[in-house]
Amino acid sequence: MPREALNEEQARAKLELLTQDEIEMALGEVQRERQVRARCYPRWVDEGKMSRIDAKDRMSRQILAEEILSLVLDIALNKQDSTATAA
């Protein structure tokens, strides 16, 4: 079941509530999952459990998720720096 989309204001408010630790934990989990997939996908392709195209597409999406979380973390860190500088 698809989730209801947030408007921009709601999304920004939710992002504001995330802590650096939460973002780092989520990013770490996505990175761990990418490593697992990098080990498993070649074997699954060789065993015929997954097509090479599907493995490549899924890995690309995993990398994109990692990049997005990295950007969210960068924003959080920059916000922290600017808050500390203003104080």
C-alpha positions in Angstrom: 0.0 0.0 0.0 1.6 3.3 -1.0 2.1 5.9 1.7 0.5 9.3 1.5 2.9 11.9 0.2 3.8 14.7 2.5 3.7 18.3 1.3 7.0 20.2 1.4 6.4 21.8 4.7 5.6 18.5 6.3 8.6 16.8 4.8 10.9 19.6 6.0 9.5 19.3 9.5 10.1 15.5 9.5 13.7 16.0 8.3 14.3 18.6 11.1 13.4 15.9 13.7 16.1 13.5 12.4 19.2 13.4 14.5 22.7 13.0 13.0 22.9 9.6 14.8 19.7 8.4 13.2 20.9 9.4 9.7 24.3 7.8 10.3 22.6 4.6 11.4 20.3 4.5 8.4 23.3 5.2 6.1 25.3 2.5 7.7 22.5 0.0 7.2 22.2 0.9 3.5 26.0 0.6 3.1 26.0 -2.8 4.9 23.2 -4.0 2.6 25.1 -2.8 -0.5 28.1 -4.9 0.6 25.8 -8.0 1.2 24.3 -7.5 -2.3 27.8 -7.1 -3.9 28.7 -10.5 -2.4 25.4 -12.3 -3.2 24.3 -11.0 -6.5 27.1 -12.4 -8.6 26.5 -15.9 -7.1 22.7 -15.5 -7.6 23.2 -14.5 -11.2 25.5 -17.5 -11.8 22.9 -19.8 -10.2 20.2 -18.4 -12.3 18.2 -17.0 -9.4 18.5 -13.4 -10.7 19.2 -11.9 -14.1 22.3 -9.8 -14.6 20.1 -6.8 -15.6 18.0 -7.1 -12.4 21.1 -7.4 -10.3 22.6 -4.3 -11.9 19.3 -2.3 -11.6 18.9 -3.3 -7.9 22.5 -2.4 -7.1 22.1 1.0 -8.8 19.0 1.7 -6.7 20.9 0.7 -3.6 23.8 3.0 -4.5 21.3 5.8 -5.1 19.7 5.3 -1.7 23.2 5.5 -0.2 23.9 8.7 -2.1 20.6 10.3 -1.0 21.2 9.5 2.7 24.8 10.9 2.4 23.3 14.1 1.1 20.8 14.2 3.9 23.7 13.7 6.4 25.7 16.5 4.7 22.7 18.8 5.1 22.4 17.9 8.8 26.1 18.4 9.4 26.1 21.8 7.5 23.1 22.9 9.5 24.8 21.9 12.8 28.0 23.8 11.7 26.0 26.9 10.9 24.0 26.7 14.1 27.2 26.4 16.1 28.8 29.3 14.3 25.8 31.5 14.9 25.8 30.8 18.6 
